């Protein structure tokens, strides 16, 4: 190990550390479930540093992973016994072109940096997640979904170009036209095919004012039908639903003697971006919807609306086994009703955010972010924070809900908690799975990049069809 440290210090211009403090600082991610500790932390100053570190890892047959804010949930940004690239030092915005509607920045730049620069120029990235402290490299590796992804796709869909260091240490600039194969697999590829070091990304002009309607539903069917109408007819600029449980009593017929009687209510938040609130035809918009109560109307400047509402802290001794599933609209009601019935049996349902979002398949073109085979897609998510002692029974239930979603033609958003075996990976990627394996062998032939998350086919495994059927335990 000492020779590895010495070797890296000789070839890397940035910092190289093996202190216990630095190793522990990168041994856990936001999920709080997986723990891994590298031998050494490298803080590169440039893409050349990254390339040198990757080449060294390949030569020495060491694994290597990249990390910035560490907001992964399944250990994707962790490394056991190899090299961990701390990308936070690559944090410069190199070109900002509001006239041409794009910018170019390092992978370690946070979305807050981009928003702070963009807003005064009247432009904004088309899609923003609810966490501005994560980095460009991190969300482009994952996809990056926001409240307007039904219109603009993921953050990855708005990428114009990438500088990538492949698993062989080659520095490659790629776009949809140039080195397109690498471009379309590094995006949403969780570092499996290369380390992103620089990004060129799209901007859009925004309107100065927003109006958000808070609408309450007590019927899931009506909610989902209204979401379809609003999205497919392009009537709103952002949309999200939040689900709230109401305990109406208890029954003594439950398995353990007592069962809470829960009624779920659904709050739909729809937002319009406008030049003036006087431009809104409110009666026309709301009269076509089937909510039972209009709770509130909120008018904000765009600058205030776009800011994240709340940040979830990572509390000591807790884990975040969050899950997002992407459902074909035809199966969404059945799946969501099943999930809502099961939630009270394994998590604190009163303090767990649960909700949905929407996507349209034609607006997302990332093969590493597979969507169901229907035009309209409902995303369903639940985001529990639990004591670490309760993680195992919770993830067992989440894995069962994952299997049910795959059976029903859904996909997983694998930025959230994922525990896949080979049959699950095959179901996730379908016909594209063989291409994923081919790309891994081509761009990371020694398998050194981000090991331990994806499970790949062995050379003798030629049948890529699912070999296992999963069922939801009653």
C-alpha positions in Angstrom: 0.0 0.0 0.0 2.8 2.4 0.8 4.2 2.0 -2.7 0.7 2.9 -4.2 0.7 6.1 -2.2 4.2 7.0 -3.3 3.5 6.1 -6.9 0.4 8.3 -7.0 2.0 11.2 -5.3 4.6 11.2 -8.0 2.2 11.3 -10.9 -0.8 13.3 -9.5 -0.6 17.1 -9.2 -3.6 17.1 -6.9 -3.7 15.7 -3.3 -3.2 12.1 -2.4 -4.2 11.0 1.1 -4.3 7.8 3.1 -5.2 9.4 6.5 -7.9 7.6 8.5 -9.9 10.7 8.7 -10.0 11.1 4.9 -10.7 7.5 4.3 -13.6 7.4 6.7 -15.1 10.6 5.2 -15.7 8.8 1.9 -16.7 5.4 3.4 -20.4 6.0 3.4 -22.9 7.7 1.1 -26.3 9.4 1.7 -28.1 6.1 1.7 -26.3 5.0 4.9 -26.7 1.3 4.1 -23.5 0.3 2.3 -20.0 1.0 3.8 -16.8 0.6 1.9 -13.3 2.1 2.5 -10.7 2.7 -0.2 -6.9 2.5 0.3 -6.3 6.0 -0.9 -8.2 9.2 -1.7 -7.1 11.2 -4.8 -8.3 14.8 -5.2 -7.5 15.5 -8.9 -6.8 19.0 -10.1 -7.6 18.2 -13.8 -8.8 15.6 -16.1 -5.2 14.7 -16.7 -4.9 13.8 -13.0 -8.0 11.6 -13.4 -6.6 9.9 -16.5 -3.3 9.2 -14.8 -5.0 7.7 -11.7 -7.2 5.5 -13.9 -4.3 4.3 -16.0 -2.4 3.5 -12.8 -5.3 1.6 -11.4 -5.6 -0.4 -14.7 -1.9 -1.2 -14.6 -1.9 -2.3 -11.0 -5.4 -4.0 -11.3 -6.9 -1.8 -8.6 -10.5 -0.7 -8.6 -11.2 3.1 -8.9 -14.4 5.1 -8.2 -15.4 8.7 -8.4 -17.3 10.7 -5.9 -18.3 14.3 -5.1 -21.2 15.0 -2.8 -21.8 11.2 -2.2 -25.5 11.4 -2.6 -25.9 7.9 -3.9 -28.1 5.5 -2.0 -26.7 2.0 -2.9 -23.0 2.6 -2.5 -22.5 3.6 -6.2 -19.9 6.3 -5.2 -18.0 4.1 -2.7 -14.9 2.0 -3.2 -13.5 -1.0 -1.3 -9.7 -1.3 -1.1 -8.9 0.7 -4.2 -8.7 4.4 -5.3 -11.4 6.9 -4.6 -11.4 10.0 -6.8 -12.8 13.0 -4.8 -14.1 15.2 -7.7 -15.1 18.2 -5.6 -11.9 20.1 -6.5 -12.9 20.1 -10.2 -15.5 22.9 -9.6 -15.0 25.6 -12.3 -17.6 27.0 -14.7 -15.4 27.5 -17.8 -17.9 28.9 -20.3 -21.3 30.5 -19.8 -23.1 31.4 -23.0 -26.7 32.6 -22.2 -26.9 34.0 -25.8 -26.3 30.5 -27.2 -28.2 28.8 -24.3 -25.4 26.5 -23.0 -22.6 26.4 -20.5 -19.5 24.2 -19.9 -18.3 23.3 -16.5 -16.3 20.8 -14.5 -18.0 17.7 -13.1 -17.6 18.8 -9.5 -19.6 22.0 -10.0 -22.8 22.0 -8.0 -26.2 22.9 -9.5 -26.3 25.8 -7.0 -23.3 27.3 -8.6 -25.0 27.0 -12.0 -28.3 28.4 -10.8 -26.6 31.4 -9.1 -24.8 32.3 -12.3 -27.8 31.6 -14.6 -30.6 33.5 -12.8 -29.3 37.1 -13.4 -29.0 36.3 -17.1 -32.7 35.2 -17.4 -31.8 31.6 -18.1 -31.9 28.3 -16.2 -31.0 24.6 -16.9 -34.2 23.0 -18.2 -34.4 20.4 -15.4 -33.4 20.8 -11.8 -33.7 18.2 -9.0 -34.8 19.2 -5.5 -31.1 19.2 -4.3 -28.8 21.9 -5.6 -25.8 20.7 -3.5 -25.3 17.7 -5.7 -22.9 18.0 -8.7 -23.2 18.0 -12.5 -21.2 14.8 -12.7 -23.2 13.0 -10.2 -26.7 13.7 -11.6 -25.5 13.2 -15.2 -24.3 9.7 -14.1 -27.7 9.0 -12.6 -30.1 10.9 -14.9 -31.5 13.7 -12.8 -35.3 13.9 -12.6 -37.3 17.1 -11.8 -40.9 18.3 -11.6 -40.8 19.2 -15.3 -39.1 16.1 -16.7 -42.4 15.2 -18.5 -41.5 18.1 -20.8 -37.7 18.2 -20.9 -36.6 14.7 -20.0 -33.9 14.2 -17.5 -30.9 16.4 -16.8 -28.9 13.8 -18.9 -31.3 14.5 -21.8 -30.1 18.1 -21.8 -26.4 17.3 -22.0 -24.7 18.6 -25.1 -21.3 17.1 -24.6 -19.0 15.3 -22.1 -15.3 15.0 -21.4 -14.9 11.4 -20.2 -11.9 9.4 -19.0 -12.5 5.8 -20.0 -11.5 2.7 -18.0 -8.3 2.6 -20.1 -7.3 6.1 -19.1 -8.2 7.8 -22.4 -9.6 11.3 -22.3 -12.4 11.5 -24.9 -14.8 14.4 -25.8 -18.2 13.0 -26.8 -21.4 14.4 -28.1 -24.6 12.9 -29.8 -22.6 13.1 -33.0 -19.0 12.5 -31.9 -18.2 9.3 -30.0 -21.9 9.0 -29.6 -21.8 5.4 -28.4 -19.7 6.5 -25.3 -21.9 9.6 -24.9 -25.1 7.6 -24.6 -23.7 5.1 -22.2 -21.7 7.3 -19.8 -24.9 9.4 -19.3 -27.0 7.6 -16.7 -24.2 4.9 -16.5 -23.2 5.4 -12.9 -19.5 5.6 -13.8 -19.4 2.1 -15.3 -17.9 3.2 -18.7 -15.9 6.3 -17.8 -15.4 9.1 -15.3 -17.1 12.4 -16.4 -14.7 15.3 -15.9 -16.4 18.1 -17.9 -19.9 18.8 -19.1 -21.6 21.0 -21.7 -25.2 21.5 -20.8 -28.3 23.2 -22.3 -29.9 26.3 -20.9 -33.4 27.8 -21.4 -35.0 31.2 -20.9 -37.4 31.4 -18.1 -40.5 33.6 -17.5 -40.4 35.9 -14.5 -43.5 34.7 -12.5 -45.1 31.4 -11.4 -48.4 30.4 -10.1 -48.9 27.1 -8.3 -52.2 25.5 -7.6 -52.5 23.0 -4.6 -55.4 20.6 -5.4 -56.6 17.8 -3.2 -57.9 14.5 -4.5 -59.5 11.5 -2.6 -59.6 9.3 -5.7 -56.4 7.9 -7.2 -58.0 7.2 -10.5 -59.1 10.8 -10.9 -55.7 12.1 -9.9 -53.9 9.9 -12.4 -56.3 10.8 -15.2 -55.8 14.5 -14.5 -52.1 14.1 -14.5 -52.3 12.4 -17.9 -54.5 15.2 -19.3 -52.3 18.0 -18.0 -49.0 16.4 -19.2 -50.0 15.1 -22.6 -51.9 18.2 -23.5 -48.9 20.4 -22.3 -51.1 22.5 -20.0 -48.7 23.1 -17.2 -44.9 23.7 -16.7 -44.4 21.5 -13.6 -46.3 18.9 -11.8 -45.8 16.7 -8.7 -48.2 14.8 -6.4 -47.7 14.1 -2.7 -49.7 11.4 -0.9 -50.9 12.0 2.7 -52.3 9.2 5.0 -55.2 9.9 7.4 -55.7 7.3 10.2 -59.5 7.0 10.6 -59.5 4.3 13.3 -58.1 0.9 14.1 -59.4 -2.6 13.3 -58.9 -5.6 15.6 -58.8 -8.0 12.7 -55.1 -7.4 11.7 -52.4 -10.0 11.7 -51.0 -8.7 15.0 -54.3 -7.9 16.6 -54.6 -4.2 15.5 -54.6 -2.8 12.0 -54.8 1.0 11.3 -57.6 2.1 9.0 -56.0 4.5 6.6 -57.4 6.7 3.9 -54.9 8.2 1.5 -55.4 11.7 0.1 -53.4 13.1 -2.9 -52.2 16.6 -3.3 -51.5 17.7 -6.9 -49.3 20.7 -7.3 -49.3 22.2 -10.8 -47.3 25.3 -11.7 -47.5 27.7 -14.6 -44.6 30.0 -15.6 -45.9 33.3 -17.0 -44.8 36.8 -18.0 -47.7 38.1 -16.0 -50.2 36.4 -13.7 -52.9 38.2 -15.7 -52.1 35.9 -18.6 -53.5 32.8 -16.7 -56.9 31.5 -17.7 -57.6 30.0 -14.3 -61.2 29.0 -14.8 -60.4 27.2 -18.0 -57.6 25.3 -16.5 -59.2 24.2 -13.2 -62.7 23.5 -14.6 -61.3 20.6 -16.7 -59.9 18.9 -13.5 -61.6 16.5 -11.1 -60.1 17.5 -7.7 -62.5 17.8 -4.8 -60.9 20.8 -3.1 -58.8 23.7 -4.3 -56.6 24.2 -1.2 -54.3 27.1 -2.1 -52.8 29.3 -4.8 -49.2 30.5 -4.5 -47.7 33.2 -6.6 -43.9 33.5 -6.6 -41.1 35.0 -8.7 -39.4 32.3 -10.8 -36.2 32.9 -8.8 -37.9 32.0 -5.6 -40.0 29.1 -7.0 -37.0 27.3 -8.5 -35.2 27.0 -5.1 -35.4 23.7 -3.4 -38.2 23.5 -0.8 -36.4 21.5 1.8 -33.2 19.6 2.2 -33.2 16.2 4.0 -30.3 16.0 6.5 -28.4 12.8 7.0 -29.0 12.1 10.6 -26.4 10.0 12.6 -27.5 6.4 13.0 -30.0 6.5 10.2 -30.3 5.2 6.7 -32.3 6.4 3.7 -33.6 3.4 1.7 -35.5 5.5 -0.8 -37.1 4.0 -3.8 -38.5 5.3 -7.2 -40.3 3.1 -9.7 -41.3 4.1 -13.2 -44.6 2.6 -14.1 -46.6 2.3 -17.3 -49.7 4.4 -16.8 -51.9 1.4 -17.4 -50.5 -0.4 -14.4 -49.9 2.6 -12.1 -53.2 2.5 -10.2 -52.9 -1.2 -9.3 -49.2 -0.9 -8.3 -49.7 2.3 -6.2 -52.7 0.9 -4.4 -50.7 -2.3 -3.6 -47.8 -0.2 -2.3 -49.9 2.1 -0.2 -51.6 -0.9 1.5 -48.1 -2.4 2.3 -46.3 0.8 3.5 -47.8 0.9 7.0 -46.6 -2.7 7.7 -42.9 -1.8 7.5 -42.2 2.0 7.7 -43.4 5.0 9.7 -46.0 5.9 7.1 -47.0 9.2 8.8 -43.4 10.6 8.5 -42.4 9.1 5.2 -42.8 11.3 2.1 -44.7 9.4 -0.6 -45.6 10.8 -4.0 -45.6 10.7 -7.8 -44.2 12.5 -10.8 -44.8 12.1 -14.6 -42.6 11.4 -17.6 -43.3 11.1 -21.4 -41.2 8.5 -23.1 -40.7 10.6 -26.3 -38.9 13.3 -24.3 -36.2 11.0 -22.9 -33.6 9.4 -25.1 -31.2 7.8 -22.7 -30.7 4.0 -23.2 -29.1 3.7 -19.7 -32.3 5.2 -18.3 -34.9 2.7 -19.5 -38.6 3.6 -19.4 -41.7 1.5 -19.7 -43.1 0.8 -23.1 -46.0 3.3 -22.9 -46.1 7.0 -23.9 -47.2 8.2 -20.4 -45.2 7.1 -17.4 -46.0 7.6 -13.7 -43.1 7.8 -11.3 -43.9 6.6 -7.8 -41.5 7.2 -4.9 -41.3 6.7 -1.2 -38.5 8.2 0.9 -38.2 6.7 4.4 -35.5 7.5 6.9 -35.1 4.7 9.3 -32.7 3.6 12.2 -29.9 1.5 10.8 -31.2 -1.4 13.0 -34.4 -1.5 10.9 -32.8 -1.4 7.5 -32.9 -5.1 6.6 -36.6 -5.7 7.0 -37.4 -2.4 5.2 -35.2 -3.2 2.2 -36.7 -6.7 2.0 -40.1 -5.1 1.5 -38.7 -2.6 -1.0 -37.1 -5.4 -3.0 -40.5 -7.1 -3.2 -42.1 -3.8 -4.4 -39.3 -3.5 -7.0 -40.0 -7.0 -8.3 -43.7 -6.2 -8.6 -42.9 -3.1 -10.6 -40.7 -5.1 -13.0 -43.4 -7.7 -13.4 -45.9 -5.1 -14.3 -43.7 -3.6 -17.1 -42.1 -0.9 -14.9 -38.5 0.1 -14.5 -36.5 1.3 -11.5 -34.9 4.7 -11.2 -31.6 3.2 -10.0 -30.4 6.4 -8.4 -32.5 5.3 -5.4 -32.1 2.1 -3.4 -31.3 -0.8 -5.6 -30.3 -4.4 -4.8 -30.3 -6.2 -8.2 -29.2 -9.7 -9.1 -28.7 -10.7 -12.8 -32.3 -11.5 -13.5 -33.3 -8.1 -12.2 -30.7 -6.3 -14.3 -31.9 -8.2 -17.4 -35.5 -7.1 -16.7 -34.4 -3.5 -16.1 -32.6 -3.2 -19.4 -34.5 -5.7 -21.5 -33.1 -6.0 -25.1 -30.4 -3.4 -24.3 -28.8 -5.5 -21.6 -26.4 -7.3 -24.1 -25.3 -3.9 -25.3 -24.6 -2.8 -21.8 -22.3 -5.8 -21.3 -20.6 -5.1 -24.6 -19.9 -1.4 -23.6 -18.5 -2.5 -20.3 -16.0 -4.9 -22.0 -15.1 -2.2 -24.6 -14.6 0.9 -22.4 -13.6 -0.8 -19.1 -12.0 -4.0 -20.2 -10.4 -4.7 -16.8 -13.6 -4.0 -14.9 -11.9 -1.4 -12.6 -14.6 1.3 -12.7 -17.1 1.5 -9.9 -17.3 -2.2 -9.1 -19.9 -3.9 -6.9 -23.1 -2.2 -8.1 -23.8 -3.6 -11.6 -23.7 -7.4 -12.1 -22.5 -8.4 -15.5 -22.8 -11.5 -17.6 -19.9 -13.9 -17.5 -18.6 -14.9 -21.0 -20.3 -18.3 -20.9 -23.7 -16.7 -20.1 -25.2 -16.3 -23.5 -28.9 -16.4 -22.6 -29.8 -12.9 -21.5 -33.5 -13.6 -21.0 -34.9 -13.5 -17.4 -34.3 -16.8 -15.6 -36.2 -16.0 -12.5 -39.7 -14.9 -11.7 -40.4 -12.7 -8.7 -43.7 -12.5 -6.8 -44.9 -10.1 -4.2 -45.2 -11.9 -0.8 -48.7 -11.5 0.5 
